Amino acid sequence: MPRKIVVTSALPYANGPIHIGHLVEYLQTDIWVRFQKISGNQCFYFCADDTHGTAIMISAKNKGITPEQLIDGVHEEHYNDFKRFLIEFDNYYSTHSSENRTFSETIFNRLNAAGSITKRSIDQAWCPNCKMALPDRFIRGTCPKCKAEDQYGDSCEVCSATYQPTDLINPRCSNCGSTPVLKQSEHYFFKLTDYEKQLRDIFAKGYIQESVSNKLDEWFNAGLKDWDISRDGPYFGFKIPGEEDKYFYVWLDAPIGYMASAKNYCDKNGLDFNAVWNGPDYELYHFIGKDIMYFHALFWPAMLVGAGFKTANKLFVHGFLTVDGQKMSKSRGTFIKAATYLNHLDPEYLRYYYASKLSAGIDDLDLSFEDFINKINSDLVGKFTNLASRAAPMLKSKLNSRLGKLDGEGKKLIDTIAAAGNEITQNYENLNYAAVIRTATALADLANRYVEQNQPWTTIKTDPEKARTTLTATLNAVRILTIYLKPVLPAFAEKVERLLNIGKLTFADIHTTLQEHNINDFERLFERVDKEKVDAMIEESKDTGDKPMAAEPTPAITAEPIKPECTIEDFAKIDLRIAQVVKAERVEGADKLLRLQLDIGGIQKNVLAGIAQAYQPEAIIGKIVIVFANLKPRQMRFGLSEGMILASGPGGKEIFMLTADAGAKPGAKVS
């Protein structure tokens, strides 16, 4: 019976860009959701931007725009970054929504009616310079427990202690640096102590990983404390019902954003929200970082219990990201924005690398760039891509693109790979992605050894049908390995599905085989990672302070500078080959480009050529052209270009391809 599942990730704050540290959580979640979906389960993935609070208000003021304008712009940036990393939400929403306001007021009113809300006067930090009450995260100082410096006003990142801002040693306003003073104000509090028994019961049912149970014991042993859920204006957020200048604290309405996103999706898609979110048929899981565990393990479930809503089945808690063993650093260039990463590297490289490191524990994950380069080149290129690239082009060029039947040896290989299915699925379910990757790479090694032992490049000359049998087993191995990797590498899986001329692969397809079946043309699956690209990404990420604006150049009528000299040895590296255009199409959004698929003697390359104004795509299919075959592939805005066709002319409609006679053989060298 298929399961019904609702999944959430913690809401990214709408006051800055997504970076590679954030992506640990969203990639971990997306992989798990994709696994559930291709296992045949119904799984909804809901998230939203966290949009309220003083930080948003101040940031918008500094930019000279409204908070609404700020959060709208950030929402678009966040969503685009997630989409480019192939993170597939069913709904990505905002906490600044009518649904969120309604749920916040409903939960508050129900808790109030249950006697779980109280009011009392408190001393709160006030910045005389900024003329505003300071939220916890706008006060920095020394932790009262472990004495770590430069900690937030509500919790310590070093020892994980929680406390009141007034407990900080040597506090200061993080906005202006002034020493805050204390002012009295009446605030609303949620009586967390009323729910200790219910919380203990929830934990006893496995609400949180065993690895963090000791932290829960510490909190209970220290005694639960009431939670301040209000903030004084000026503040960007929802007003508390019946109040004129008091607002819900952002941490109250932020997790409620999970519910709001689900409600928005249900209303748009004709689903019953109460059945999806609050009904017994759906499992509910939250993915969070260990820095916000206190809120999600205590306040959030207690609020839901008090207001009559269902609590999650489990919290999945993960650790932080370190880079080369250290905290991310702007000065070292290791505080890398998602958009900066994407300027240089394939998103699936990071998906794969994180998966190879992630387990069910809360240990920090370290991104070592040397290990990153080695793992991508060794695994993705050297194992998985290599397996497909050795088989598919040969089958295409020598054996009419048709798979044969498995023999006994091939069947044994496929049965061995398929037998790992249960282990793979259990490890996905339990968040042990690193174990999935270890198993998949070991199986890829097994398949590559099979190819080496059977040497189809030799038997193709003496016994073509034997070679066909070997290639059939090899591509069936590729198919099953692709199923295992599909939650991690969805774009890779789509390419393999196109290559094998099949529909969308699922875990139900593990024990089927492809025999006597035609495949499609091979397209490159992954490129090797160059250290230069990683270095360029790090360099772009470095924060070197404000750079002086360059003086406006004086216009001059001069010839374009001659580029640095090259030697005859440089020129000799160029490999010009005969190629046939087998496919040509226009590139959407690019007036000058055609996307060409070239056959270079059985090797397929995709080339983006700036000839769209001179040639119609259908007119050049079948043309024999000359291609710069060993030009380093370049990731362009509209896709990867793997070569360059030779052409000349002033531009526009006057571009002329250099062509060869129709009888020229694709792949032949041009001297």
Buried (B, 14 or more C-beta within 10 A) or exposed (E): EEEBBBBBBBBBBBBBBBBBBBBBBBBBBBBBBBBBBBBEBBBBBBBBBBBBBBBBBBBBBEEEEEBBEBBBEBBEBBBBBBEEBBBBBBBBBBBBBEBBBBBBBBBBBBBBEBEBBEEEEBEBBBBEEBEBBBBBBBBBBBBBBEEEEEBBBBBBBBEBBBBBBBBBEEBBBBBEEEEBEEEEBEBBBBBBEBBBEBBEEBBEEEBBBEBBEEBBEEBEEEEBBBBBBBBBBBBBBBBBEEBEEBBBBBBBBBBBBBBBBBBBBBEEEEBEBEEBBBEEEBBBBBBBBBBBBBBBBBBBBBBBBBBEBBBBBBBBBBBBBBBBEEBBBEEBBBBBBBBBBBEBBBBBBBBBBBBBBBBBBBEBBBBBBEBBBEBBBEBBBBBBBBBBBBBBBBBBBBBEBBBBBBEEBBBEBBEBBBEBBEBBBEBBEEBBBBBBBEBBBEBBBEBBEBBEEBEBEEBBEEEBEBBBBBBBBBBBBBBBBBBBBBBBBBBBBBBBBBBBBBEEBEBEBBEEBBEEBEBBBBBBBBBEBBEEBBEBBBEBBBEEEEEEEEEEEEEEEEEEEEEEEEEEEEEEEEBBBBBBBBBBEEBEEBEBBBBBBBBBBEBBBBBBBBBBBBBEBEEBBEBBBBBBBEBEBEBEEEBBBBBBBBBEEEEEEEBEBEBBEEEBEBBBEBE
